[in-house]
């Protein structure tokens, strides 16, 4: 069966390029003779080249070697091409350590003109624009061969392999399993203020569109990038753009050819990395000789690049020219190969996005009110377009195998064996077990341990019909084997209006908690800190609290990415441990050991540039480079001797930064002030961390309740260099480790009146002189582990102070 897959392409060649010593020649140029279709070998000299046309010869070349013409067959996938040294060429071109000097290089001369005439996106050069866009997202099982198709797991569902196709990038056989098509009308203006309106006209989906695990990876295909910028951000990594000035430090450039493309005389420049392990590409580009703008470019990620779970990234862009000056993006094609291993033979999932642009129209102004109007993206007519509509408006026709996805998956959905396989993947990805419109889980929270409860068992679940449920009920029950007490929590959410996202939420929880491990308030009634169930903890971990919380809130999104919320809560607190108390003196100087507090909350959350998918009670982010700005106001009410009148103001600003080729930094600033006299349970505790694991926005070396304040400011800075330093160290660069530096700081004060009512066994200490800690970390150990080494910079003489500590982290990051 596999031989039939290759019959679809007219010409396919592949193999290795080697030198006289049988050593691979990385980044050699391979083109079909008398054509502009070509590729570049990888760092191991391996290449694959595909064309829908018939060719009988290829030309293979590399600086310092004689160009070789090789006769090929229609399918020739085991070529071994040996290039001979060219002493004359070596005399003309200066080469050192495999790197080409920039001075005197004709490719650099052309690129200098490109940088001088650097183009913005074509639509940025006009006042008003509009165009049509077709987008196709696809997932494929990659490297499908007989060892896979013959496995017993596919018995009785062998029909799925009728849709196998062949990748024109790698030559490997793949099976399409998901496809999503969208058609848009886009309008914009560049005059101040800039505006853009994106109208979704039609959408058609098939496959795993309702699966959380698949949707998590699907979001990474909605990447936006600009090849003219210095860095291209893909999967949270900043790749050096080959057409940026910064590229001179990361790439070698070779001028290889010139030809007419769409009646434009263009130069062909091949580029490849100067060093292994960096976030770079290999490929070639065609540059117009009149405007010195890119006409065509392809970029393939450096296989040794420090990125996890991605075996290969391939990008292809093609531009149209308007009036000899405006270059407009015509076609954008992205392929991401998701895999546990980077070995060629490993199985993987291909994620592909094809975007076609057409019918650009300029300088037809529209009034501002036009841009304020939003179409109803929930209108059923968008998702139920006829086949005739798609045949007419699909800007790139589906091939036979892509068309077969719709039929194949309709059949699979009714196959019991496939349902079982599908459910297993869903459980591992989401942590929930789906049973007849109900999810049991999350299974990863089943077991916990702390000093008060001992070992703790938890069982819970949620209603779940689709990812876009308009209402959802969630709850859990837990039991501690030491305190022999039952705990529970339940919440309900209902989306009353999809358009403005009017959301009503209710909840109640009765549990044992480690409070004081977060400064900014959370409205998640079922939220539970990792510190409350730390299986392994350092120091005294008995400062736990019985909490009974009732919460109701109403939120609305009047403007995109701006959420307003009002809520009411009642919180009852008592100590859960015989070694810890939260006692205080009330207004009559009577000793109290419990708190019964009513509170009203008003807050606004702004998440500029945040992108989401879904429209139900829960949505999923499709990017994580947006800022989060939170401003909250709370008012407490004095209704009896165990409650207080007070006001709280809180502010949080969290911002991730991609700093070009120097990695990614995340900063979090929190400010707060409490007005009025309140006991320990209502004060602001500088969040400590006595577990052996890293917890965001906590202080690694601070003990629970070590610092107490009514006014506070905290700053967390964490910078990941993404392996920029380790990639230059010979013994470490193959490990793909990543360097991290951290700084955490806090300041706070406390009023004498708050100290006066304290009757707990906690001595109030505010970090008025400023507390700080710093650290160095090594991340990406075996792709999933991080180890941080932390040092305390101040308050080193506090009782039981930790002046040095090691924290571990775990996660799946690209």
VOGU-3710 file (C-alpha; in Angstrom, 3 decimals, decimal comma):
1> xxxxxxxxxx> 0,000/0,000/0,000  2,818/2,450/0,824  4,176/2,520/-2,727  0,870/3,928/-3,935  1,311/7,008/-1,780  4,354/8,182/-3,702  2,642/7,955/-7,093  0,827/11,228/-6,480  3,889/13,459/-6,940  5,505/13,758/-10,378
11> xxxxxxxxxx> 9,100/13,902/-9,086  10,503/12,983/-5,667  14,166/12,851/-4,737  15,935/12,474/-1,419  19,122/11,276/0,196  22,406/12,654/1,497  25,111/15,055/0,307  28,660/14,054/1,358  32,268/15,098/0,685  35,354/13,127/-0,433
21> xxxxxxxxxx> 35,802/11,845/3,141  32,197/10,546/3,240  31,320/13,270/5,783  27,924/14,988/5,451  27,773/18,438/3,862  25,201/20,434/5,787  23,155/23,153/4,066  24,076/22,208/0,504  21,855/23,629/-2,240  19,748/21,143/-4,259
31> xxxxxxxxxx> 17,573/22,361/-7,156  15,800/20,757/-10,090  17,771/21,737/-13,212  16,433/24,768/-15,108  13,921/25,615/-12,371  13,525/27,704/-9,229  12,359/24,678/-7,188  14,934/23,662/-4,633  15,836/22,926/-1,038  18,758/22,944/1,387
41> xxxxxxxxxx> 20,176/19,867/3,107  19,954/19,732/6,893  22,856/19,730/9,370  23,353/16,009/8,665  23,466/16,494/4,893  20,012/14,960/4,430  17,542/16,401/1,919  14,163/15,800/0,310  12,796/17,593/-2,775  9,351/17,272/-4,293
51> xxxxxxxxxx> 7,662/18,713/-7,381  4,392/18,300/-9,210  6,393/18,706/-12,459  8,554/16,162/-14,282  12,320/16,569/-13,918  15,228/14,338/-14,881  18,164/16,177/-13,261  19,118/17,987/-10,084  22,042/20,328/-9,433  23,856/20,096/-6,111
61> xxxxxxxxxx> 26,223/22,818/-4,923  27,935/24,238/-1,867  30,572/26,896/-1,333  34,042/25,401/-1,748  32,825/22,362/-3,725  32,302/21,736/-7,433  28,681/21,892/-8,546  27,392/18,470/-9,564  24,549/17,583/-11,932  22,839/14,286/-11,108
71> xxxxxxxxxx> 20,428/12,332/-13,324  17,389/11,235/-11,342  14,448/8,895/-11,643  10,841/9,909/-11,043  11,146/8,593/-7,469  14,736/8,527/-6,253  14,794/8,607/-2,446  18,129/6,926/-1,610  20,611/9,176/-3,372  24,120/9,576/-1,999
81> xxxxxxxxxx> 25,712/12,550/-3,757  29,454/13,142/-3,308  30,830/16,626/-3,985  34,494/17,215/-4,851  36,547/20,063/-3,348  36,986/23,074/-5,634  40,386/24,626/-4,899  39,764/27,522/-7,338  36,542/28,548/-5,592  38,240/28,267/-2,215
91> xxxxxxxxxx> 40,841/30,764/-3,430  38,169/33,288/-4,409  35,904/33,059/-1,352  37,250/33,392/2,167  35,907/30,645/4,427  36,830/30,134/8,080  35,523/27,465/10,468  32,697/26,782/8,023  31,540/30,407/8,226  31,454/32,839/5,315
101> xxxxxxxxxx> 32,821/36,334/5,885  30,333/39,124/5,300  32,770/41,565/3,697  32,654/41,319/-0,079  29,788/38,808/-0,073  27,381/39,687/-2,944  24,457/38,189/-0,996  25,081/40,672/1,830  25,227/43,513/-0,708  21,723/42,594/-1,897
111> xxxxxxxxxx> 20,464/42,208/1,665  21,878/45,638/2,553  19,583/47,115/-0,095  16,661/45,086/1,320  17,366/46,427/4,815  17,637/49,971/3,450  14,279/49,627/1,658  12,731/47,517/4,400  9,075/46,886/3,638  6,238/46,858/6,087
121> xxxxxxxxxx> 3,287/44,609/5,494  1,686/45,924/2,299  -1,560/46,952/4,012  0,413/49,253/6,337  1,396/51,431/3,374  -2,159/52,588/2,630  -4,766/54,505/4,647  -7,640/52,050/4,113  -7,706/48,431/2,989  -9,912/45,377/2,685
131> xxxxxxxxxx> -9,344/41,843/1,441  -10,618/38,268/1,608  -8,836/35,529/3,524  -9,192/31,755/3,431  -7,582/29,740/6,217  -7,198/25,980/6,475  -5,983/24,314/9,681  -5,120/20,624/9,500  -3,772/17,916/11,812  -2,156/14,777/10,388
141> xxxxxxxxxx> -0,655/11,574/11,756  2,858/11,686/10,322  5,290/8,961/9,227  2,545/6,420/8,585  4,185/3,227/7,320  3,473/-0,488/7,266  4,781/-0,925/10,824  1,935/1,320/11,936  -0,844/0,289/9,577  -0,346/-3,405/10,399
151> xxxxxxxxxx> -0,740/-2,939/14,153  -3,644/-4,750/15,832  -4,860/-1,483/17,321  -6,202/-0,543/13,880  -8,017/-3,798/13,292  -11,564/-3,163/11,982  -10,805/0,504/11,273  -8,289/-0,009/8,470  -10,459/2,155/6,205  -8,889/5,291/7,700
161> xxxxxxxxxx> -5,676/4,597/5,764  -7,413/5,175/2,424  -6,723/8,888/2,920  -2,940/8,657/3,333  -0,955/11,355/1,523  2,732/12,299/1,165  4,357/15,415/2,645  6,019/17,612/0,037  8,347/18,898/2,775  9,677/15,621/4,241
171> xxxxxxxxxx> 8,486/12,938/1,837  6,922/11,007/4,708  3,439/9,503/4,462  0,767/11,139/6,616  -2,884/10,600/7,433  -5,172/13,663/7,736  -7,336/13,422/10,880  -8,621/16,963/11,436  -9,448/19,894/9,205  -10,946/23,301/9,891
181> xxxxxxxxxx> -11,718/25,823/7,159  -12,547/29,493/7,636  -13,409/32,296/5,250  -13,069/35,945/6,311  -13,706/39,464/5,060  -11,197/41,871/6,602  -11,368/45,670/6,716  -8,907/48,113/8,211  -7,552/51,627/8,399  -4,094/52,863/9,353
191> xxxxxxxxxx> -5,113/56,447/10,090  -5,195/57,351/13,789  -6,722/55,581/15,584  -5,895/52,331/13,791  -8,871/50,022/13,394  -9,465/46,559/11,995  -12,623/44,503/11,631  -12,512/40,777/10,954  -15,778/39,220/9,800  -16,004/35,435/9,951
201> xxxxxxxxxx> -18,159/34,573/6,955  -17,987/30,780/7,065  -16,448/27,962/9,099  -16,363/24,237/8,535  -14,764/21,762/10,916  -14,213/18,050/11,189  -12,279/15,913/13,619  -11,452/16,607/17,258  -12,763/20,147/17,498  -14,450/19,451/20,881
211> xxxxxxxxxx> -11,404/17,869/22,517  -9,546/20,043/25,056  -6,226/18,240/24,541  -6,287/18,705/20,771  -7,485/22,301/21,096  -4,516/23,058/23,341  -2,135/22,241/20,504  -4,415/23,620/17,813  -4,047/27,097/19,309  -0,328/27,110/18,531
221> xxxxxxxxxx> -1,140/27,110/14,829  -2,780/30,542/15,134  0,632/32,153/15,280  1,134/35,589/13,765  4,592/36,607/12,606  6,324/39,102/10,333  9,454/37,949/8,488  10,696/41,559/8,291  11,001/41,849/12,064  14,266/40,912/13,760
231> xxxxxxxxxx> 12,731/37,896/15,460  9,941/35,529/14,500  8,008/34,284/17,520  6,916/30,645/17,247  5,755/28,531/20,200  7,012/31,109/22,734  10,467/31,050/21,137  12,131/33,901/19,263  13,753/32,639/16,050  16,193/34,984/14,339
241> xxxxxxxxxx> 14,642/36,150/11,069  16,915/35,407/8,086  16,036/38,744/6,448  16,706/40,938/9,455  19,948/42,804/10,104  20,355/40,690/13,220  20,586/37,697/10,875  24,175/38,583/9,937  25,320/37,277/13,316  23,378/34,018/13,021
251> xxxxxxxxxx> 23,383/33,050/9,325  25,687/32,458/6,380  24,327/33,832/3,086  25,178/32,657/-0,431  23,972/34,191/-3,717  23,232/31,240/-6,011  20,963/32,241/-8,886  18,737/34,838/-10,536  15,563/34,385/-12,596  12,229/35,901/-13,538
261> xxxxxxxxxx> 9,338/35,218/-11,133  5,990/36,644/-12,260  7,851/38,951/-14,679  10,058/40,248/-11,870  13,811/39,711/-12,019  14,808/38,196/-8,666  17,964/37,062/-6,905  18,110/33,719/-5,091  19,948/33,681/-1,761  20,496/30,551/0,309
271> xxxxxxxxxx> 20,969/30,941/4,051  21,896/28,502/6,815  22,898/28,740/10,515  26,385/29,750/11,576  26,068/27,668/14,762  24,103/24,649/15,935  21,659/24,776/18,825  20,385/28,300/18,166  16,849/29,243/17,165  17,470/29,664/13,451
281> xxxxxxxxxx> 16,260/28,433/10,051  17,726/27,133/6,811  16,270/27,784/3,395  16,319/30,217/0,510  14,630/33,440/-0,587  13,970/35,277/-3,845  14,463/39,055/-3,695  13,210/41,495/-6,339  15,983/43,534/-7,982  13,845/46,690/-8,356
291> xxxxxxxxxx> 12,301/47,148/-4,911  14,570/44,778/-2,969  11,666/43,130/-1,221  11,067/39,410/-0,680  9,071/37,738/-3,462  9,261/34,183/-2,103  10,843/32,614/0,948  10,932/29,241/2,665  12,249/28,635/6,154  12,897/25,306/7,841
301> xxxxxxxxxx> 13,909/25,165/11,489  17,391/24,096/12,455  16,959/20,525/13,703  19,299/21,105/16,651  17,362/24,205/17,728  16,543/24,317/21,453  12,794/23,721/21,186  10,881/20,803/22,726  8,230/18,543/21,238  8,735/20,082/17,788
311> xxxxxxxxxx> 10,686/17,998/15,300  10,404/20,459/12,467  8,902/23,840/11,565  8,508/24,807/7,922  7,287/28,195/6,676  6,624/29,257/3,121  5,483/32,702/2,010  4,749/34,177/-1,406  4,041/37,812/-2,233  2,238/39,654/-5,021
321> xxxxxxxxxx> 3,483/43,018/-6,244  1,195/46,006/-6,708  2,401/49,008/-8,729  6,028/47,849/-8,449  6,158/49,023/-4,840  3,625/47,388/-2,548  4,317/43,737/-1,773  1,190/41,976/-0,553  1,159/38,599/1,141  -0,461/36,135/-1,240
331> xxxxxxxxxx> 0,061/32,771/0,442  1,325/31,704/3,848  1,996/28,051/4,669  3,160/26,768/8,057  3,888/23,173/9,091  4,739/22,170/12,679  5,787/18,601/13,396  4,851/17,722/17,014  6,820/14,746/18,325  8,308/13,324/21,530
341> xxxxxxxxxx> 11,539/12,490/19,668  13,396/14,351/16,921  14,455/11,136/15,216  13,380/10,902/11,577  11,574/7,592/12,089  9,557/8,739/15,105  5,783/9,025/14,812  4,387/12,507/15,151  1,480/14,850/14,558  1,676/17,414/11,778
351> xxxxxxxxxx> -0,078/20,711/12,369  -0,551/22,698/9,178  -1,978/26,123/8,439  -2,529/27,411/4,927  -3,677/31,014/4,470  -4,600/32,519/1,095  -5,215/36,244/0,578  -6,978/37,787/-2,415  -8,987/40,730/-3,785  -7,109/43,511/-2,012
361> xxxxxxxxxx> -8,942/46,852/-2,262  -7,372/50,121/-1,083  -8,506/53,636/-0,157  -12,213/52,985/0,215  -12,791/54,732/3,579  -15,358/53,505/6,073  -16,778/55,398/9,021  -15,633/54,618/12,566  -19,045/53,198/13,447  -18,469/50,488/10,830
371> xxxxxxxxxx> -15,500/49,187/12,856  -17,471/49,256/16,104  -20,073/46,884/14,744  -19,318/43,205/15,407  -20,930/40,352/13,525  -22,629/37,586/15,466  -20,039/34,803/15,324  -22,561/32,445/16,954  -24,939/32,653/14,025  -25,637/29,110/12,819
381> xxxxxxxxxx> -25,511/30,215/9,186  -21,733/30,695/9,510  -21,235/27,014/10,346  -23,774/25,552/7,925  -22,662/26,827/4,535  -23,461/24,565/1,591  -20,909/22,576/-0,370  -21,602/24,914/-3,276  -20,477/27,881/-1,156  -17,199/26,193/-0,278
391> xxxxxxxxxx> -16,531/25,089/-3,847  -16,916/28,687/-4,970  -15,071/30,449/-2,132  -12,387/27,949/-1,152  -9,271/29,796/-2,341  -7,237/26,592/-2,339  -8,991/23,420/-3,389  -8,907/20,420/-1,065  -7,077/17,412/-2,403  -8,725/14,010/-2,517
401> xxxxxxxxxx> -7,426/12,971/0,913  -8,458/16,195/2,634  -11,971/15,812/1,224  -12,028/12,307/2,661  -11,562/13,551/6,230  -15,190/14,625/6,530  -16,501/11,219/5,439  -13,904/9,233/7,372  -14,561/10,935/10,704  -18,304/10,634/10,377
411> xxxxxxxxxx> -17,725/6,885/10,121  -15,167/6,788/12,940  -17,480/8,539/15,386  -19,756/5,504/15,240  -16,916/3,012/15,770  -16,649/1,746/19,356  -12,944/0,969/19,130  -12,112/4,474/17,936  -14,269/6,029/20,675  -12,231/4,153/23,297
421> xxxxxxxxxx> -8,922/5,329/21,794  -10,211/8,884/21,516  -11,387/8,898/25,144  -7,987/7,669/26,404  -6,179/10,549/24,698  -8,762/12,962/26,076  -8,300/11,676/29,653  -4,512/12,034/29,536  -4,753/15,526/28,096  -7,537/17,072/30,182
431> xxxxxxxxxx> -7,295/15,009/33,382  -11,013/14,202/33,215  -12,800/10,928/32,493  -15,902/11,503/30,377  -19,000/9,484/31,325  -22,318/10,342/29,642  -22,179/14,170/29,703  -20,254/14,140/32,988  -16,492/14,493/33,570  -14,898/12,766/36,561
441> xxxxxxxxxx> -11,760/14,479/37,801  -9,353/16,061/37,664  -7,694/12,720/38,306  -4,351/14,401/39,101  -5,866/15,871/42,323  -7,015/12,520/43,758  -4,278/12,186/46,416  -2,772/14,854/48,682  -1,116/15,205/52,082  -0,646/17,857/54,779
451> xxxxxxxxxx> 0,067/18,044/58,518  -3,586/18,416/59,560  -5,419/16,000/57,261  -2,613/13,515/56,778  -3,232/11,604/53,582  -6,208/13,023/51,716  -8,419/11,453/49,039  -10,466/13,602/46,704  -13,127/12,761/44,110  -14,919/15,260/41,905
461> xxxxxxxxxx> -16,383/16,038/38,536  -18,247/18,454/36,311  -21,055/18,495/33,808  -19,671/18,460/30,286  -21,584/18,157/27,028  -19,336/20,229/24,753  -16,503/22,721/25,161  -19,073/25,467/24,556  -21,570/24,590/27,284  -23,674/27,578/28,316
471> xxxxxxxxxx> -23,756/26,352/31,905  -21,585/24,092/34,011  -21,782/22,597/37,528  -18,616/21,376/39,210  -17,982/19,838/42,621  -15,796/17,594/44,755  -15,660/15,733/48,045  -12,517/14,975/50,077  -11,626/13,040/53,232  -8,600/13,364/55,530
481> xxxxxxxxxx> -7,440/10,197/57,287  -5,835/12,050/60,220  -8,484/14,646/61,057  -11,214/12,187/59,969  -13,244/15,044/58,461  -15,173/15,333/55,192  -14,724/18,407/52,965  -16,576/19,511/49,881  -16,960/22,215/47,277  -19,530/22,994/44,589
491> xxxxxxxxxx> -19,865/25,735/42,002  -22,219/26,614/39,162  -21,721/28,960/36,225  -24,218/30,162/33,638  -23,556/32,330/30,588  -26,588/34,592/30,329  -25,416/36,486/27,231  -22,842/35,269/24,729  -22,329/38,621/23,047  -21,351/40,573/26,177
501> xxxxxxxxxx> -20,371/37,472/28,142  -22,747/38,137/31,049  -21,723/35,338/33,425  -23,345/34,385/36,734  -21,319/32,246/39,163  -22,292/30,711/42,534  -20,304/28,487/44,832  -19,653/27,090/48,279  -16,601/25,384/49,745  -15,785/23,880/53,138
511> xxxxxxxxxx> -12,186/22,710/53,349  -8,791/22,940/55,023  -6,523/25,543/53,415  -3,095/27,095/53,636  -4,275/30,687/53,299  -1,884/33,560/52,712  -0,150/32,041/49,678  -1,482/34,641/47,233  -1,630/38,418/47,521  -4,172/39,238/44,811
521> xxxxxxxxxx> -7,668/37,963/45,590  -9,145/35,113/43,573  -12,845/34,625/42,859  -12,439/30,914/42,098  -14,465/29,301/44,860  -12,975/25,845/44,156  -9,396/27,081/43,831  -6,947/25,280/46,097  -3,297/26,172/46,543  -0,636/23,559/45,907
531> xxxxxxxxxx> 0,733/24,475/49,343  -2,405/23,064/50,988  -1,563/19,518/49,881  2,203/19,438/49,669  3,283/15,805/49,982  6,798/16,960/50,844  7,283/20,179/52,826  10,072/21,868/54,746  9,756/23,320/58,233  6,515/23,667/60,168
541> xxxxxxxxxx> 3,598/23,029/57,794  0,821/23,093/60,394  -0,465/26,667/59,971  -3,630/25,524/58,205  -7,114/27,042/58,414  -10,657/25,703/58,280  -12,431/27,793/55,678  -16,109/27,885/54,811  -16,655/30,127/51,810  -19,852/31,175/50,009
551> xxxxxxxxxx> -19,452/33,248/46,880  -21,690/34,818/44,201  -20,541/36,990/41,307  -21,739/38,563/38,086  -19,289/39,500/35,335  -19,630/41,159/31,949  -17,309/41,949/29,029  -18,601/45,259/27,589  -15,465/45,672/25,460  -13,248/42,929/24,081
561> xxxxxxxxxx> -10,700/41,784/26,691  -12,134/44,034/29,404  -14,019/42,193/32,149  -16,008/43,888/34,903  -17,092/41,859/37,911  -19,110/42,441/41,059  -19,379/39,811/43,774  -20,407/39,003/47,329  -18,753/36,512/49,667  -19,040/35,242/53,200
571> xxxxxxxxxx> -15,939/33,704/54,736  -15,815/31,770/58,028  -12,310/31,034/59,329  -11,059/28,997/62,286  -7,712/27,375/62,932  -7,388/23,770/61,776  -4,287/22,988/63,857  -3,660/22,783/67,621  -0,237/24,425/67,091  -1,564/27,504/65,271
581> xxxxxxxxxx> -4,200/30,074/66,199  -5,652/33,206/64,561  -7,018/34,780/67,764  -7,702/38,498/68,033  -9,370/41,065/70,313  -12,689/42,434/69,057  -13,944/46,020/69,469  -14,907/45,227/73,082  -11,452/43,752/73,809  -12,992/40,271/74,025
591> xxxxxxxxxx> -10,759/37,420/72,777  -12,154/35,769/69,633  -10,932/32,645/67,833  -13,136/32,671/64,716  -14,011/35,030/61,906  -17,352/35,447/60,107  -16,843/38,067/57,405  -19,111/39,461/54,659  -17,408/41,220/51,771  -18,387/42,990/48,528
601> xxxxxxxxxx> -15,927/42,948/45,616  -15,624/45,115/42,503  -12,858/44,488/39,996  -11,831/45,064/36,411  -9,447/42,839/34,436  -7,827/44,035/31,201  -6,012/41,536/28,967  -4,920/43,461/25,840  -4,147/41,383/22,728  -5,513/38,240/24,342
611> xxxxxxxxxx> -6,945/35,772/21,822  -9,391/33,042/22,774  -11,345/30,210/21,211  -14,774/29,011/22,320  -17,842/30,884/23,448  -19,200/28,894/26,408  -18,793/29,450/30,139  -15,124/28,552/29,702  -12,821/29,726/26,927  -9,264/28,789/25,996
621> xxxxxxxxxx> -6,398/31,172/25,320  -4,703/30,794/21,947  -1,741/32,962/22,942  0,148/33,688/26,124  2,057/36,837/25,241  -0,607/39,220/26,489  -0,438/41,420/29,574  -2,870/41,082/32,460  -3,905/44,155/34,417  -6,146/43,740/37,464
631> xxxxxxxxxx> -7,653/46,422/39,690  -9,848/45,388/42,606  -11,770/47,097/45,399  -13,278/45,214/48,361  -15,425/46,416/51,238  -15,925/44,432/54,426  -18,980/44,806/56,675  -19,129/44,737/60,457  -22,231/42,740/61,353  -21,186/41,235/64,726
641> xxxxxxxxxx> -18,239/40,807/67,077  -16,474/38,400/64,695  -16,526/40,667/61,627  -14,871/43,940/60,627  -15,477/47,058/58,544  -12,592/47,730/56,172  -11,661/48,574/52,587  -9,053/46,947/50,337  -7,525/48,143/47,096  -5,411/45,777/45,013
651> xxxxxxxxxx> -3,516/46,099/41,729  -1,669/43,504/39,683  0,251/43,841/36,423  1,686/40,742/34,760  3,636/41,053/31,529  5,634/38,495/29,535  8,374/39,863/27,263  10,162/38,159/24,396  13,544/39,897/24,361  14,646/38,985/20,862
661> xxxxxxxxxx> 17,286/36,274/20,879  17,886/36,707/24,597  14,909/34,665/25,728  11,674/35,352/27,561  11,075/37,386/30,696  7,953/37,370/32,870  7,357/40,127/35,398  4,566/40,421/37,970  3,966/43,560/40,027  1,405/43,542/42,876
671> xxxxxxxxxx> 0,336/46,484/45,055  -2,230/46,584/47,829  -3,573/48,595/50,764  -5,982/47,678/53,555  -7,810/50,550/55,244  -9,166/49,723/58,700  -8,256/47,456/61,603  -8,442/43,735/60,774  -7,144/40,479/62,309  -4,619/38,031/60,871
681> xxxxxxxxxx> -7,166/36,234/58,668  -7,867/39,451/56,726  -4,371/40,919/56,542  -2,016/40,602/53,569  0,440/37,761/54,069  3,599/37,863/51,975  3,182/34,473/50,254  5,714/31,925/51,408  6,590/28,569/49,923  7,593/25,716/52,221
691> xxxxxxxxxx> 7,226/23,042/49,565  10,125/21,689/47,526  8,445/22,854/44,324  8,433/26,219/42,574  5,070/28,031/42,844  4,365/31,156/40,793  4,246/34,507/42,608  5,402/33,106/45,931  8,682/33,677/47,751  10,822/30,562/47,660
701> xxxxxxxxxx> 12,625/31,118/50,984  9,835/32,757/52,998  8,001/30,677/55,622  4,231/30,807/55,996  3,189/33,916/57,979  6,809/35,104/58,244  5,818/38,555/56,916  2,455/40,229/57,591  1,357/43,607/56,196  -1,624/45,845/55,568
711> xxxxxxxxxx> 0,159/47,799/52,787  2,390/45,897/50,396  4,271/45,877/47,104  5,817/42,806/45,507  7,803/42,180/42,335  8,664/38,892/40,663  11,062/38,771/37,701  12,005/35,548/35,954  14,080/35,441/32,797  14,688/32,330/30,712
721> xxxxxxxxxx> 17,632/32,705/28,314  16,362/29,678/26,318  19,799/28,079/26,143  21,653/31,037/24,636  24,612/30,540/26,992  24,600/26,740/27,297  24,399/26,356/23,497  27,926/27,795/23,284  29,445/25,351/25,779  30,670/22,187/23,953
731> xxxxxxxxxx> 29,770/19,628/26,638  26,348/21,152/27,360  24,942/22,309/24,046  23,628/18,868/23,056  21,569/18,669/26,257  19,424/21,678/25,234  19,469/23,035/28,782  18,146/26,531/29,480  19,483/29,154/31,890  17,176/31,042/34,244
741> xxxxxxxxxx> 17,738/34,023/36,546  15,181/35,166/39,132  14,576/38,071/41,472  11,731/38,306/43,997  11,234/41,379/46,178  8,614/42,621/48,651  7,978/45,643/50,793  5,249/46,117/53,383  4,131/47,991/56,466  1,617/47,391/59,233
751> xxxxxxxxxx> -0,279/49,820/61,403  0,191/49,760/65,174  -3,587/49,406/65,621  -3,531/46,120/63,699  -0,665/44,847/65,828  -2,559/45,847/68,982  -5,562/43,566/68,277  -3,363/40,571/67,478  -3,756/37,679/69,956  -2,534/34,884/67,687
761> xxxxxxxxxx> 0,704/32,972/68,134  2,077/34,766/65,055  4,370/37,728/65,692  3,655/40,400/63,094  6,690/41,424/61,071  6,311/43,674/58,041  9,166/43,801/55,475  9,601/47,562/55,895  13,294/47,389/54,943  12,500/45,397/51,819
771> xxxxxxxxxx> 12,847/41,651/51,486  14,486/40,164/48,429  15,756/36,833/47,173  17,514/35,841/43,976  18,273/32,663/42,151  19,758/30,772/39,251  17,995/27,910/37,548  18,624/25,164/35,038  15,538/24,276/33,014  14,645/21,773/30,315
781> xxxxxxxxxx> 16,357/18,887/32,098  15,109/15,832/30,184  12,717/18,362/28,564  10,395/18,529/31,586  12,337/19,355/34,787  13,639/22,594/36,244  15,914/23,058/39,277  16,195/26,488/40,897  18,918/27,507/43,388  17,705/30,374/45,592
791> xxxxxxxxxx> 19,510/32,713/48,015  17,979/35,094/50,568  19,282/38,646/50,235  17,798/40,249/53,383  16,214/39,409/56,753  18,719/36,580/57,058  18,517/36,527/60,858  14,763/35,957/61,120  13,772/32,953/63,277  13,954/29,729/61,204
801> xxxxxxxxxx> 15,045/31,750/58,170  16,041/29,780/55,077  19,051/31,500/53,530  19,443/28,980/50,725  17,047/26,539/49,112  16,514/24,348/46,081  13,155/24,212/44,328  12,063/21,863/41,584  9,634/22,443/38,754  7,894/20,227/36,241
811> xxxx> 6,095/21,073/33,043  5,709/20,498/29,322  7,090/23,569/27,584  8,201/24,156/24,036
//
